[in-house]
C-alpha cells in the first residue's frame, strides 16, 4: 500500500512494492485521516483475506495519527492478517502488535505535528518579510474582472467558477479579496 499526497513523487514506493506485492493500492490523501476517509486503505483492507500480509514502505503509511494506525493494526491482527514494514524502526514482518510498531506510529504522528509546526513558522516568517507563500494564483487581471462583473450581475459562485474555469474556492477568494480592498479604500 502506498499513500502520498497529490504532488508527492511516489515512484520510490512503487519501486519497493511492485516486485513483492500481488497488488499495490495507491492513495493520494493524507495519512492523518480516519480510515473511512482513506479509500485506498479501505480498498486494500477489503481486498485482503486471512493469512495475507499488508506491506508498507514505512509504518506511517498506515496512519500518521497514532489512534488510526493502532486501529488498522489491531483490526489486521484480529483477522489473522500480517503487516510487513520495509523501512524504519519497525522494519520486518509482524503478526501482532509490538512496542516497536506502537513507537513507530507515535513517532510518525510526532513527525507530522513537527512538520505542520515548522511549515506554519516558515510561512509566518515569510509573511513578516513581506512574502506570501502558497501556490501561484490562477487568476490574472482579466479573469478577476470577469469574476467581479459576473458577481455584480448576480451570478452564483458556482456558475462563475464553471464559466471562468476555476474552482469555487478560487472565485470565493477573489470576491473576498475584492471586498477587503473595497473596505480599505472606503475608510478615511
OpenMM code with the backbone's topology and positions (N, CA, C; nanometers):
from openmm import Vec3, app, unit

residues = "UNK UNK UNK UNK UNK UNK UNK UNK UNK UNK UNK UNK UNK UNK UNK UNK UNK UNK UNK UNK UNK UNK UNK UNK UNK UNK UNK UNK UNK UNK UNK UNK UNK UNK UNK UNK UNK UNK UNK UNK UNK UNK UNK UNK UNK UNK UNK UNK UNK UNK UNK UNK UNK UNK UNK UNK UNK UNK UNK UNK UNK UNK UNK UNK UNK UNK UNK UNK UNK UNK UNK UNK UNK UNK UNK UNK UNK UNK UNK UNK UNK UNK UNK UNK UNK UNK UNK UNK UNK UNK UNK UNK UNK UNK UNK UNK UNK UNK UNK UNK UNK UNK UNK UNK UNK UNK UNK UNK UNK UNK UNK UNK UNK UNK UNK UNK UNK UNK UNK UNK UNK UNK UNK UNK UNK UNK UNK UNK UNK UNK UNK UNK UNK UNK UNK UNK UNK UNK UNK UNK UNK UNK UNK UNK UNK UNK UNK UNK UNK UNK UNK UNK UNK UNK UNK UNK UNK UNK UNK UNK UNK UNK UNK UNK UNK UNK UNK UNK UNK UNK UNK UNK UNK UNK UNK UNK UNK UNK UNK UNK UNK UNK UNK UNK UNK UNK UNK UNK".split()
positions = [
    Vec3(0.0856, -0.1172, 0.0000),
    Vec3(0.0000, 0.0000, 0.0000),
    Vec3(0.0892, 0.1221, 0.0000),
    Vec3(0.0605, 0.2158, -0.0839),
    Vec3(0.1375, 0.3387, -0.0815),
    Vec3(0.0430, 0.4555, -0.0692),
    Vec3(0.0818, 0.5528, 0.0084),
    Vec3(-0.0002, 0.6691, 0.0362),
    Vec3(0.0846, 0.7928, 0.0118),
    Vec3(0.0334, 0.8853, -0.0659),
    Vec3(0.1044, 1.0098, -0.0902),
    Vec3(0.0040, 1.1171, -0.1234),
    Vec3(0.0412, 1.2404, -0.0968),
    Vec3(-0.0468, 1.3500, -0.1336),
    Vec3(-0.0344, 1.3765, -0.2827),
    Vec3(-0.1205, 1.4615, -0.3347),
    Vec3(-0.1323, 1.4824, -0.4789),
    Vec3(-0.0001, 1.5142, -0.5477),
    Vec3(0.0813, 1.5997, -0.4894),
    Vec3(0.2010, 1.6474, -0.5579),
    Vec3(0.3254, 1.5641, -0.5270),
    Vec3(0.3154, 1.4672, -0.4364),
    Vec3(0.4345, 1.3921, -0.3988),
    Vec3(0.4706, 1.2889, -0.5040),
    Vec3(0.6006, 1.2677, -0.5190),
    Vec3(0.6516, 1.1660, -0.6097),
    Vec3(0.6427, 1.0319, -0.5387),
    Vec3(0.5877, 0.9327, -0.6054),
    Vec3(0.5642, 0.8040, -0.5399),
    Vec3(0.6408, 0.6898, -0.6065),
    Vec3(0.7273, 0.7201, -0.6994),
    Vec3(0.7977, 0.6148, -0.7720),
    Vec3(0.8837, 0.5290, -0.6798),
    Vec3(0.9452, 0.5905, -0.5800),
    Vec3(1.0300, 0.5167, -0.4858),
    Vec3(0.9488, 0.4070, -0.4173),
    Vec3(0.8263, 0.4384, -0.3795),
    Vec3(0.7417, 0.3394, -0.3131),
    Vec3(0.7024, 0.2290, -0.4109),
    Vec3(0.6699, 0.2669, -0.5336),
    Vec3(0.6368, 0.1651, -0.6341),
    Vec3(0.7560, 0.0735, -0.6601),
    Vec3(0.8747, 0.1314, -0.6681),
    Vec3(0.9946, 0.0508, -0.6925),
    Vec3(1.0126, -0.0551, -0.5844),
    Vec3(0.9803, -0.0197, -0.4609),
    Vec3(0.9963, -0.1135, -0.3499),
    Vec3(0.8831, -0.2154, -0.3438),
    Vec3(0.7613, -0.1747, -0.3750),
    Vec3(0.6448, -0.2616, -0.3538),
    Vec3(0.6069, -0.3471, -0.4748),
    Vec3(0.6212, -0.2947, -0.5941),
    Vec3(0.5762, -0.3676, -0.7137),
    Vec3(0.6361, -0.5085, -0.7263),
    Vec3(0.7652, -0.5255, -0.7023),
    Vec3(0.8224, -0.6596, -0.7207),
    Vec3(0.7779, -0.7626, -0.6161),
    Vec3(0.7295, -0.7182, -0.5007),
    Vec3(0.6999, -0.8135, -0.3933),
    Vec3(0.5518, -0.8246, -0.3582),
    Vec3(0.4684, -0.7417, -0.4187),
    Vec3(0.3258, -0.7405, -0.3836),
    Vec3(0.2400, -0.7961, -0.4967),
    Vec3(0.1334, -0.8657, -0.4593),
    Vec3(0.0373, -0.9162, -0.5571),
    Vec3(-0.0376, -0.7986, -0.6188),
    Vec3(-0.0721, -0.7013, -0.5355),
    Vec3(-0.1458, -0.5843, -0.5820),
    Vec3(-0.1005, -0.4647, -0.4995),
    Vec3(-0.0791, -0.3508, -0.5661),
    Vec3(-0.0392, -0.2288, -0.4976),
    Vec3(-0.1566, -0.1316, -0.5025),
    Vec3(-0.1948, -0.0819, -0.3868),
    Vec3(-0.3022, 0.0161, -0.3759),
    Vec3(-0.2389, 0.1516, -0.3533),
    Vec3(-0.2860, 0.2490, -0.4289),
    Vec3(-0.2290, 0.3828, -0.4193),
    Vec3(-0.3337, 0.4771, -0.3648),
    Vec3(-0.2880, 0.5665, -0.2795),
    Vec3(-0.3796, 0.6614, -0.2182),
    Vec3(-0.3150, 0.7982, -0.2203),
    Vec3(-0.3895, 0.8986, -0.2615),
    Vec3(-0.3364, 1.0338, -0.2710),
    Vec3(-0.4079, 1.1254, -0.1724),
    Vec3(-0.4114, 1.0829, -0.0461),
    Vec3(-0.4690, 1.1646, 0.0598),
    Vec3(-0.3757, 1.1588, 0.1800),
    Vec3(-0.4038, 1.2408, 0.2770),
    Vec3(-0.3214, 1.2458, 0.3973),
    Vec3(-0.3386, 1.1208, 0.4816),
    Vec3(-0.2287, 1.0722, 0.5358),
    Vec3(-0.2318, 0.9580, 0.6252),
    Vec3(-0.2856, 0.9905, 0.7627),
    Vec3(-0.3143, 1.1191, 0.7898),
    Vec3(-0.3671, 1.1556, 0.9209),
    Vec3(-0.5186, 1.1394, 0.9272),
    Vec3(-0.5817, 1.1114, 0.8128),
    Vec3(-0.7273, 1.0992, 0.8083),
    Vec3(-0.7747, 0.9690, 0.8707),
    Vec3(-0.9029, 0.9663, 0.9045),
    Vec3(-0.9638, 0.8434, 0.9557),
    Vec3(-0.9695, 0.7403, 0.8435),
    Vec3(-0.9770, 0.6147, 0.8824),
    Vec3(-0.9760, 0.5051, 0.7859),
    Vec3(-1.0866, 0.5226, 0.6825),
    Vec3(-1.2061, 0.5597, 0.7272),
    Vec3(-1.3185, 0.5722, 0.6338),
    Vec3(-1.3015, 0.6866, 0.5343),
    Vec3(-1.2068, 0.7761, 0.5600),
    Vec3(-1.1785, 0.8857, 0.4672),
    Vec3(-1.0587, 0.8555, 0.3782),
    Vec3(-1.0124, 0.7303, 0.3809),
    Vec3(-0.8973, 0.6890, 0.3016),
    Vec3(-0.9389, 0.5714, 0.2131),
    Vec3(-0.9946, 0.6004, 0.0952),
    Vec3(-1.0480, 0.4939, 0.0101),
    Vec3(-0.9443, 0.3907, -0.0338),
    Vec3(-0.8210, 0.4310, -0.0556),
    Vec3(-0.7178, 0.3359, -0.0954),
    Vec3(-0.6883, 0.2355, 0.0143),
    Vec3(-0.6787, 0.2841, 0.1378),
    Vec3(-0.6548, 0.1953, 0.2510),
    Vec3(-0.7745, 0.1030, 0.2714),
    Vec3(-0.8945, 0.1590, 0.2639),
    Vec3(-1.0141, 0.0751, 0.2786),
    Vec3(-1.0184, -0.0340, 0.1717),
    Vec3(-0.9835, 0.0022, 0.0480),
    Vec3(-0.9834, -0.0960, -0.0602),
    Vec3(-0.8797, -0.2060, -0.0353),
    Vec3(-0.7611, -0.1659, 0.0101),
    Vec3(-0.6563, -0.2642, 0.0393),
    Vec3(-0.6999, -0.3588, 0.1508),
    Vec3(-0.7567, -0.3018, 0.2565),
    Vec3(-0.8007, -0.3847, 0.3690),
    Vec3(-0.9136, -0.4780, 0.3276),
    Vec3(-1.0031, -0.4297, 0.2424),
    Vec3(-1.1126, -0.5127, 0.1930),
    Vec3(-1.0665, -0.6234, 0.0996),
    Vec3(-0.9577, -0.6011, 0.0308),
    Vec3(-0.9021, -0.6977, -0.0647),
    Vec3(-0.8366, -0.8157, 0.0068),
    Vec3(-0.7840, -0.7882, 0.1241),
    Vec3(-0.7052, -0.8891, 0.1963),
    Vec3(-0.7934, -0.9986, 0.2551),
    Vec3(-0.7363, -1.1181, 0.2615),
    Vec3(-0.8014, -1.2345, 0.3226),
    Vec3(-0.7142, -1.2832, 0.4384),
    Vec3(-0.7704, -1.3670, 0.5216),
    Vec3(-0.6954, -1.4226, 0.6331),
    Vec3(-0.5667, -1.4869, 0.5809),
    Vec3(-0.4571, -1.4594, 0.6487),
    Vec3(-0.3277, -1.5126, 0.6079),
    Vec3(-0.2505, -1.4198, 0.5152),
    Vec3(-0.3153, -1.3172, 0.4613),
    Vec3(-0.2470, -1.2215, 0.3747),
    Vec3(-0.1586, -1.1289, 0.4581),
    Vec3(-0.0692, -1.0581, 0.3887),
    Vec3(0.0209, -0.9643, 0.4548),
    Vec3(0.0140, -0.8297, 0.3839),
    Vec3(-0.0157, -0.7251, 0.4577),
    Vec3(-0.0145, -0.5890, 0.4062),
    Vec3(0.1284, -0.5383, 0.4157),
    Vec3(0.1852, -0.4980, 0.3032),
    Vec3(0.3226, -0.4482, 0.3013),
    Vec3(0.3206, -0.2980, 0.2789),
    Vec3(0.3927, -0.2277, 0.3626),
    Vec3(0.4029, -0.0821, 0.3520),
    Vec3(0.5491, -0.0422, 0.3551),
    Vec3(0.5808, 0.0669, 0.2880),
    Vec3(0.7181, 0.1177, 0.2868),
    Vec3(0.7625, 0.1498, 0.4296),
    Vec3(0.6818, 0.2305, 0.4983),
    Vec3(0.7091, 0.2677, 0.6367),
    Vec3(0.5785, 0.2588, 0.7131),
    Vec3(0.5885, 0.2443, 0.8435),
    Vec3(0.4681, 0.2256, 0.9240),
    Vec3(0.3759, 0.3473, 0.9167),
    Vec3(0.4301, 0.4655, 0.8891),
    Vec3(0.3443, 0.5832, 0.8826),
    Vec3(0.2477, 0.5798, 0.7639),
    Vec3(0.2659, 0.4861, 0.6725),
    Vec3(0.1705, 0.4697, 0.5629),
    Vec3(0.0380, 0.4141, 0.6153),
    Vec3(0.0407, 0.3521, 0.7323),
    Vec3(-0.0828, 0.3042, 0.7946),
    Vec3(-0.1588, 0.4195, 0.8582),
    Vec3(-0.0878, 0.5229, 0.8951),
    Vec3(-0.1512, 0.6397, 0.9544),
    Vec3(-0.0500, 0.7258, 1.0259),
    Vec3(-0.0659, 0.8555, 1.0128),
    Vec3(0.0195, 0.9483, 1.0873),
    Vec3(-0.0558, 1.0004, 1.2081),
    Vec3(-0.1634, 0.9325, 1.2375),
    Vec3(-0.2408, 0.9573, 1.3569),
    Vec3(-0.2291, 0.8282, 1.4365),
    Vec3(-0.1743, 0.8345, 1.5549),
    Vec3(-0.1465, 0.7155, 1.6346),
    Vec3(-0.2701, 0.6278, 1.6513),
    Vec3(-0.3805, 0.6877, 1.6880),
    Vec3(-0.5022, 0.6100, 1.7124),
    Vec3(-0.5479, 0.5365, 1.5864),
    Vec3(-0.5501, 0.6052, 1.4737),
    Vec3(-0.5938, 0.5414, 1.3491),
    Vec3(-0.4992, 0.4287, 1.3083),
    Vec3(-0.3694, 0.4510, 1.3242),
    Vec3(-0.2729, 0.3462, 1.2918),
    Vec3(-0.2908, 0.2234, 1.3802),
    Vec3(-0.3155, 0.2459, 1.5086),
    Vec3(-0.3373, 0.1341, 1.6015),
    Vec3(-0.4652, 0.0580, 1.5678),
    Vec3(-0.5671, 0.1307, 1.5260),
    Vec3(-0.6928, 0.0651, 1.4859),
    Vec3(-0.6681, -0.0261, 1.3663),
    Vec3(-0.5938, 0.0235, 1.2670),
    Vec3(-0.5629, -0.0581, 1.1488),
    Vec3(-0.4877, -0.1841, 1.1912),
    Vec3(-0.3836, -0.1666, 1.2722),
    Vec3(-0.3048, -0.2820, 1.3161),
    Vec3(-0.3893, -0.3817, 1.3945),
    Vec3(-0.4662, -0.3325, 1.4904),
    Vec3(-0.5491, -0.4232, 1.5712),
    Vec3(-0.6457, -0.5015, 1.4849),
    Vec3(-0.7118, -0.4318, 1.3912),
    Vec3(-0.8076, -0.4995, 1.3027),
    Vec3(-0.7380, -0.6070, 1.2194),
    Vec3(-0.6225, -0.5742, 1.1634),
    Vec3(-0.5492, -0.6714, 1.0821),
    Vec3(-0.5115, -0.7948, 1.1633),
    Vec3(-0.4537, -0.7727, 1.2785),
    Vec3(-0.4063, -0.8852, 1.3598),
    Vec3(-0.5222, -0.9699, 1.4108),
    Vec3(-0.6346, -0.9061, 1.4460),
    Vec3(-0.7518, -0.9820, 1.4915),
    Vec3(-0.8094, -1.0688, 1.3798),
    Vec3(-0.7899, -1.0277, 1.2549),
    Vec3(-0.8426, -1.1018, 1.1397),
    Vec3(-0.7412, -1.2025, 1.0847),
    Vec3(-0.6309, -1.2220, 1.1546),
    Vec3(-0.5311, -1.3189, 1.1102),
    Vec3(-0.4488, -1.2714, 0.9927),
    Vec3(-0.4326, -1.1413, 0.9791),
    Vec3(-0.3534, -1.0830, 0.8708),
    Vec3(-0.2251, -1.0254, 0.9298),
    Vec3(-0.1223, -1.0176, 0.8500),
    Vec3(0.0073, -0.9699, 0.8955),
    Vec3(0.0414, -0.8365, 0.8293),
    Vec3(0.1438, -0.7729, 0.8815),
    Vec3(0.1937, -0.6472, 0.8270),
    Vec3(0.3438, -0.6611, 0.8081),
    Vec3(0.3900, -0.6167, 0.6920),
    Vec3(0.5342, -0.6133, 0.6654),
    Vec3(0.5718, -0.4678, 0.6426),
    Vec3(0.6682, -0.4198, 0.7200),
    Vec3(0.7186, -0.2838, 0.7083),
    Vec3(0.8585, -0.2929, 0.6486),
    Vec3(0.8820, -0.2212, 0.5380),
    Vec3(1.0099, -0.2319, 0.4678),
    Vec3(1.1207, -0.1460, 0.5269),
    Vec3(1.0859, -0.0300, 0.5847),
    Vec3(1.1880, 0.0627, 0.6335),
    Vec3(1.1493, 0.1179, 0.7701),
    Vec3(1.2480, 0.1675, 0.8428),
    Vec3(1.2230, 0.2332, 0.9699),
    Vec3(1.2465, 0.1411, 1.0876),
    Vec3(1.2178, 0.1922, 1.2071),
    Vec3(1.2479, 0.1152, 1.3278),
    Vec3(1.1618, -0.0094, 1.3421),
    Vec3(1.0479, -0.0110, 1.2746),
    Vec3(0.9585, -0.1268, 1.2836),
    Vec3(0.9728, -0.2198, 1.1632),
    Vec3(1.0821, -0.2073, 1.0880),
    Vec3(1.1017, -0.2902, 0.9685),
    Vec3(1.0951, -0.4379, 1.0058),
    Vec3(1.0244, -0.5132, 0.9225),
    Vec3(1.0104, -0.6567, 0.9439),
    Vec3(0.8662, -0.7007, 0.9290),
    Vec3(0.8431, -0.8292, 0.9525),
    Vec3(0.7083, -0.8867, 0.9436),
    Vec3(0.6486, -0.8962, 1.0830),
    Vec3(0.5213, -0.8580, 1.0925),
    Vec3(0.4536, -0.8550, 1.2221),
    Vec3(0.3187, -0.9259, 1.2124),
    Vec3(0.2908, -1.0088, 1.3123),
    Vec3(0.1606, -1.0761, 1.3201),
    Vec3(0.0859, -1.0355, 1.4461),
    Vec3(0.1486, -0.9483, 1.5252),
    Vec3(0.0841, -0.8943, 1.6445),
    Vec3(0.1476, -0.7597, 1.6765),
    Vec3(0.0763, -0.6809, 1.7580),
    Vec3(0.1290, -0.5512, 1.7966),
    Vec3(0.2549, -0.5695, 1.8795),
    Vec3(0.3481, -0.4801, 1.8562),
    Vec3(0.4705, -0.4812, 1.9338),
    Vec3(0.5006, -0.3387, 1.9786),
    Vec3(0.5885, -0.3290, 2.0743),
    Vec3(0.6310, -0.1979, 2.1212),
    Vec3(0.6883, -0.1153, 2.0064),
    Vec3(0.7673, -0.1780, 1.9194),
    Vec3(0.8288, -0.1046, 1.8078),
    Vec3(0.7252, -0.0513, 1.7095),
    Vec3(0.6219, -0.1305, 1.6806),
    Vec3(0.5155, -0.0817, 1.5920),
    Vec3(0.4447, 0.0380, 1.6549),
    Vec3(0.4091, 0.0253, 1.7821),
    Vec3(0.3418, 0.1352, 1.8512),
    Vec3(0.4301, 0.2592, 1.8551),
    Vec3(0.5573, 0.2393, 1.8858),
    Vec3(0.6513, 0.3503, 1.8913),
    Vec3(0.6665, 0.4160, 1.7540),
    Vec3(0.6756, 0.3363, 1.6497),
    Vec3(0.6896, 0.3908, 1.5143),
    Vec3(0.5683, 0.4751, 1.4767),
    Vec3(0.4488, 0.4288, 1.5131),
    Vec3(0.3277, 0.5077, 1.4850),
    Vec3(0.3272, 0.6369, 1.5656),
    Vec3(0.3680, 0.6298, 1.6923),
    Vec3(0.3738, 0.7502, 1.7756),
    Vec3(0.4743, 0.8498, 1.7179),
    Vec3(0.5886, 0.8001, 1.6726),
    Vec3(0.6894, 0.8877, 1.6122),
    Vec3(0.6386, 0.9492, 1.4817),
    Vec3(0.5627, 0.8730, 1.4043),
    Vec3(0.5067, 0.9255, 1.2787),
    Vec3(0.4115, 1.0411, 1.3081),
    Vec3(0.3282, 1.0261, 1.4110),
    Vec3(0.2367, 1.1345, 1.4476),
    Vec3(0.3154, 1.2561, 1.4946),
    Vec3(0.4185, 1.2338, 1.5747),
    Vec3(0.5012, 1.3430, 1.6237),
    Vec3(0.5717, 1.4136, 1.5082),
    Vec3(0.6217, 1.3356, 1.4114),
    Vec3(0.6881, 1.3917, 1.2928),
    Vec3(0.5909, 1.4787, 1.2131),
    Vec3(0.4671, 1.4300, 1.1963),
    Vec3(0.3658, 1.5071, 1.1232),
    Vec3(0.3378, 1.6381, 1.1951),
    Vec3(0.3228, 1.6314, 1.3268),
    Vec3(0.2961, 1.7517, 1.4061),
    Vec3(0.4121, 1.8506, 1.3926),
    Vec3(0.5357, 1.8001, 1.3919),
    Vec3(0.6542, 1.8840, 1.3783),
    Vec3(0.6590, 1.9500, 1.2404),
    Vec3(0.6248, 1.8745, 1.1363),
    Vec3(0.6228, 1.9296, 1.0000),
    Vec3(0.5213, 2.0426, 0.9897),
    Vec3(0.4017, 2.0210, 1.0465),
    Vec3(0.2973, 2.1240, 1.0434),
    Vec3(0.3459, 2.2498, 1.1150),
    Vec3(0.4063, 2.2312, 1.2312),
    Vec3(0.4561, 2.3453, 1.3101),
    Vec3(0.5634, 2.4217, 1.2335),
    Vec3(0.6589, 2.3499, 1.1759),
    Vec3(0.7667, 2.4157, 1.1021),
    Vec3(0.7139, 2.4871, 0.9774),
    Vec3(0.6157, 2.4276, 0.9123),
    Vec3(0.5560, 2.4915, 0.7947),
    Vec3(0.4876, 2.6216, 0.8339),
    Vec3(0.4092, 2.6186, 0.9415),
    Vec3(0.3413, 2.7404, 0.9884),
    Vec3(0.4422, 2.8470, 1.0267),
    Vec3(0.5481, 2.8069, 1.0983),
    Vec3(0.6519, 2.9027, 1.1379),
    Vec3(0.7201, 2.9631, 1.0161),
    Vec3(0.7483, 2.8812, 0.9168),
    Vec3(0.8116, 2.9305, 0.7947),
    Vec3(0.7235, 3.0282, 0.7192),
    Vec3(0.5943, 2.9976, 0.7113),
    Vec3(0.5009, 3.0880, 0.6433),
    Vec3(0.4880, 3.2204, 0.7184),
    Vec3(0.4835, 3.2132, 0.8516),
    Vec3(0.4757, 3.3361, 0.9313),
    Vec3(0.6014, 3.4206, 0.9132),
    Vec3(0.7176, 3.3577, 0.9126),
    Vec3(0.8432, 3.4308, 0.8929),
    Vec3(0.8465, 3.4945, 0.7544),
    Vec3(0.7997, 3.4224, 0.6536),
    Vec3(0.7974, 3.4778, 0.5176),
    Vec3(0.7018, 3.5965, 0.5098),
    Vec3(0.5849, 3.5829, 0.5744),
    Vec3(0.4890, 3.6938, 0.5751),
    Vec3(0.5488, 3.8170, 0.6426),
    Vec3(0.6233, 3.7949, 0.7500),
    Vec3(0.6864, 3.9067, 0.8205),
    Vec3(0.7868, 3.9800, 0.7317),
    Vec3(0.8445, 3.9065, 0.6354),
    Vec3(0.9376, 3.9674, 0.5399),
    Vec3(0.8655, 4.0183, 0.4146),
    Vec3(0.7316, 4.0101, 0.4150),
    Vec3(0.6540, 4.0607, 0.3028),
    Vec3(0.6329, 3.9610, 0.1913),
    Vec3(0.6655, 3.8348, 0.2147),
    Vec3(0.6466, 3.7321, 0.1126),
    Vec3(0.5258, 3.6482, 0.1505),
    Vec3(0.4503, 3.6101, 0.0499),
    Vec3(0.3324, 3.5273, 0.0725),
    Vec3(0.3568, 3.3916, 0.0093),
    Vec3(0.3402, 3.2868, 0.0891),
    Vec3(0.3620, 3.1513, 0.0393),
    Vec3(0.2393, 3.0976, -0.0314),
    Vec3(0.2440, 2.9728, -0.0644),
    Vec3(0.1313, 2.9078, -0.1294),
    Vec3(0.1522, 2.8921, -0.2782),
    Vec3(0.0506, 2.8355, -0.3385),
    Vec3(0.0574, 2.8122, -0.4826),
    Vec3(0.0398, 2.9425, -0.5595),
    Vec3(0.0944, 2.9472, -0.6811),
    Vec3(0.0746, 3.0669, -0.7622),
    Vec3(-0.0738, 3.0846, -0.7951),
    Vec3(-0.1151, 3.2061, -0.8024),
    Vec3(-0.2555, 3.2366, -0.8335),
    Vec3(-0.2888, 3.1970, -0.9771),
    Vec3(-0.4100, 3.1447, -0.9950),
    Vec3(-0.4535, 3.1052, -1.1293),
    Vec3(-0.5392, 3.2137, -1.1926),
    Vec3(-0.5624, 3.3206, -1.1173),
    Vec3(-0.6497, 3.4266, -1.1667),
    Vec3(-0.5661, 3.5492, -1.2037),
    Vec3(-0.5666, 3.5810, -1.3322),
    Vec3(-0.4997, 3.7026, -1.3758),
    Vec3(-0.5998, 3.8183, -1.3701),
    Vec3(-0.5585, 3.9375, -1.4114),
    Vec3(-0.6457, 4.0553, -1.4037),
    Vec3(-0.7718, 4.0392, -1.4878),
    Vec3(-0.7604, 3.9755, -1.6050),
    Vec3(-0.8778, 3.9565, -1.6907),
    Vec3(-0.9805, 3.8651, -1.6245),
    Vec3(-0.9344, 3.7521, -1.5713),
    Vec3(-1.0267, 3.6600, -1.5037),
    Vec3(-1.0889, 3.7261, -1.3811),
    Vec3(-1.0088, 3.8038, -1.3095),
    Vec3(-1.0605, 3.8739, -1.1922),
    Vec3(-1.1737, 3.9686, -1.2322),
    Vec3(-1.1547, 4.0407, -1.3394),
    Vec3(-1.2574, 4.1346, -1.3863),
    Vec3(-1.3853, 4.0603, -1.4259),
    Vec3(-1.3686, 3.9472, -1.4936),
    Vec3(-1.4852, 3.8673, -1.5335),
    Vec3(-1.5606, 3.8178, -1.4095),
    Vec3(-1.4862, 3.7693, -1.3114),
    Vec3(-1.5487, 3.7183, -1.1887),
    Vec3(-1.6275, 3.8288, -1.1195),
    Vec3(-1.5658, 3.9452, -1.1035),
    Vec3(-1.6327, 4.0551, -1.0350),
    Vec3(-1.7545, 4.1047, -1.1119),
    Vec3(-1.7432, 4.1129, -1.2435),
    Vec3(-1.8553, 4.1585, -1.3259),
    Vec3(-1.9719, 4.0604, -1.3186),
    Vec3(-1.9436, 3.9312, -1.3303),
    Vec3(-2.0495, 3.8303, -1.3246),
    Vec3(-2.1173, 3.8295, -1.1874),
    Vec3(-2.0391, 3.8514, -1.0817),
    Vec3(-2.0977, 3.8534, -0.9475),
    Vec3(-2.1881, 3.9741, -0.9320),
    Vec3(-2.1463, 4.0894, -0.9871),
    Vec3(-2.2293, 4.2101, -0.9819),
    Vec3(-2.3625, 4.1883, -1.0532),
    Vec3(-2.3620, 4.1021, -1.1537),
    Vec3(-2.4841, 4.0697, -1.2272),
    Vec3(-2.5687, 3.9658, -1.1542),
    Vec3(-2.5201, 3.9203, -1.0371),
    Vec3(-2.5982, 3.8295, -0.9548),
    Vec3(-2.5757, 3.6805, -0.9803),
    Vec3(-2.4744, 3.6461, -1.0573),
    Vec3(-2.4487, 3.5041, -1.0838),
    Vec3(-2.3928, 3.4364, -0.9585),
    Vec3(-2.4244, 3.3089, -0.9453),
    Vec3(-2.3754, 3.2329, -0.8310),
    Vec3(-2.2259, 3.2049, -0.8465),
    Vec3(-2.1637, 3.1772, -0.7346),
    Vec3(-2.0205, 3.1479, -0.7354),
    Vec3(-1.9917, 3.0242, -0.8202),
    Vec3(-2.0766, 2.9239, -0.8106),
    Vec3(-2.0560, 2.8004, -0.8875),
    Vec3(-2.0666, 2.8266, -1.0379),
    Vec3(-2.1645, 2.9042, -1.0794),
    Vec3(-2.1798, 2.9370, -1.2217),
    Vec3(-2.0576, 3.0145, -1.2712),
    Vec3(-2.0116, 3.1092, -1.1900),
    Vec3(-1.8935, 3.1877, -1.2271),
    Vec3(-1.7709, 3.0967, -1.2395),
    Vec3(-1.7535, 3.0077, -1.1433),
    Vec3(-1.6386, 2.9165, -1.1456),
    Vec3(-1.6387, 2.8318, -1.2721),
    Vec3(-1.7535, 2.7765, -1.3071),
    Vec3(-1.7640, 2.6954, -1.4284),
    Vec3(-1.7330, 2.7778, -1.5531),
    Vec3(-1.7840, 2.9008, -1.5580),
    Vec3(-1.7651, 2.9856, -1.6753),
    Vec3(-1.6188, 3.0277, -1.6920),
    Vec3(-1.5529, 3.0564, -1.5813),
    Vec3(-1.4157, 3.1066, -1.5873),
    Vec3(-1.3137, 2.9921, -1.5911),
    Vec3(-1.3561, 2.8740, -1.5474),
    Vec3(-1.2667, 2.7590, -1.5487),
    Vec3(-1.1751, 2.7514, -1.4275),
    Vec3(-1.2255, 2.7957, -1.3128),
    Vec3(-1.1504, 2.7880, -1.1875),
    Vec3(-1.2384, 2.7227, -1.0822),
    Vec3(-1.1825, 2.6969, -0.9665),
    Vec3(-1.2594, 2.6335, -0.8596),
    Vec3(-1.3502, 2.7338, -0.7904),
    Vec3(-1.4488, 2.6797, -0.7205),
    Vec3(-1.5392, 2.7626, -0.6405),
    Vec3(-1.4591, 2.8377, -0.5348),
    Vec3(-1.3606, 2.7709, -0.4756),
    Vec3(-1.2754, 2.8344, -0.3747),
    Vec3(-1.1979, 2.9522, -0.4303),
    Vec3(-1.1523, 2.9395, -0.5548),
    Vec3(-1.0789, 3.0487, -0.6184),
    Vec3(-1.1694, 3.1693, -0.6386),
    Vec3(-1.2912, 3.1444, -0.6861),
    Vec3(-1.3875, 3.2543, -0.7040),
    Vec3(-1.4154, 3.3204, -0.5695),
    Vec3(-1.4366, 3.2406, -0.4668),
    Vec3(-1.4631, 3.2950, -0.3332),
    Vec3(-1.3476, 3.3814, -0.2856),
    Vec3(-1.2257, 3.3356, -0.3100),
    Vec3(-1.1077, 3.4130, -0.2689),
    Vec3(-1.1004, 3.5463, -0.3407),
    Vec3(-1.1282, 3.5460, -0.4709),
    Vec3(-1.1259, 3.6703, -0.5479),
    Vec3(-1.2300, 3.7677, -0.4940),
    Vec3(-1.3494, 3.7164, -0.4662),
    Vec3(-1.4568, 3.8025, -0.4139),
    Vec3(-1.4222, 3.8552, -0.2749),
    Vec3(-1.3627, 3.7713, -0.1923),
    Vec3(-1.3230, 3.8126, -0.0576),
    Vec3(-1.2143, 3.9196, -0.0651),
    Vec3(-1.1135, 3.8967, -0.1515),
    Vec3(-1.0062, 3.9959, -0.1684),
    Vec3(-1.0615, 4.1288, -0.2184),
    Vec3(-1.1574, 4.1229, -0.3090),
    Vec3(-1.2176, 4.2446, -0.3638),
    Vec3(-1.2944, 4.3191, -0.2547),
    Vec3(-1.3642, 4.2451, -0.1683),
    Vec3(-1.4410, 4.3082, -0.0600),
    Vec3(-1.3463, 4.3750, 0.0402),
    Vec3(-1.2361, 4.3108, 0.0715),
    Vec3(-1.1381, 4.3672, 0.1637),
    Vec3(-1.0761, 4.4934, 0.1039),
    Vec3(-1.0440, 4.4886, -0.0245),
    Vec3(-0.9863, 4.6040, -0.0938),
    Vec3(-1.0859, 4.7194, -0.0948),
    Vec3(-1.2137, 4.6897, -0.1266),
    Vec3(-1.3167, 4.7952, -0.1276),
    Vec3(-1.3339, 4.8579, 0.0098),
    Vec3(-1.3329, 4.7750, 0.1157),
    Vec3(-1.3460, 4.8263, 0.2522),
    Vec3(-1.2284, 4.9150, 0.2899),
    Vec3(-1.1080, 4.8760, 0.2522),
    Vec3(-0.9879, 4.9524, 0.2828),
    Vec3(-0.9885, 5.0869, 0.2121),
    Vec3(-1.0353, 5.0872, 0.0886),
    Vec3(-1.0383, 5.2110, 0.0108),
    Vec3(-1.1475, 5.3060, 0.0603),
    Vec3(-1.2534, 5.2519, 0.1205),
    Vec3(-1.3646, 5.3337, 0.1675),
    Vec3(-1.3332, 5.4039, 0.2987),
    Vec3(-1.2353, 5.3531, 0.3737),
    Vec3(-1.2015, 5.4135, 0.5029),
    Vec3(-1.1159, 5.5379, 0.4815),
    Vec3(-1.1364, 5.6421, 0.5657),
    Vec3(-1.0597, 5.7675, 0.5503),
    Vec3(-0.9162, 5.7539, 0.5906),
] * unit.nanometer
topology = app.Topology()
chain = topology.addChain("A")
for resn in residues:
    res = topology.addResidue(resn, chain)
    for name in ("N", "CA", "C"):
        topology.addAtom(name, app.Element.getBySymbol(name[0]), res)
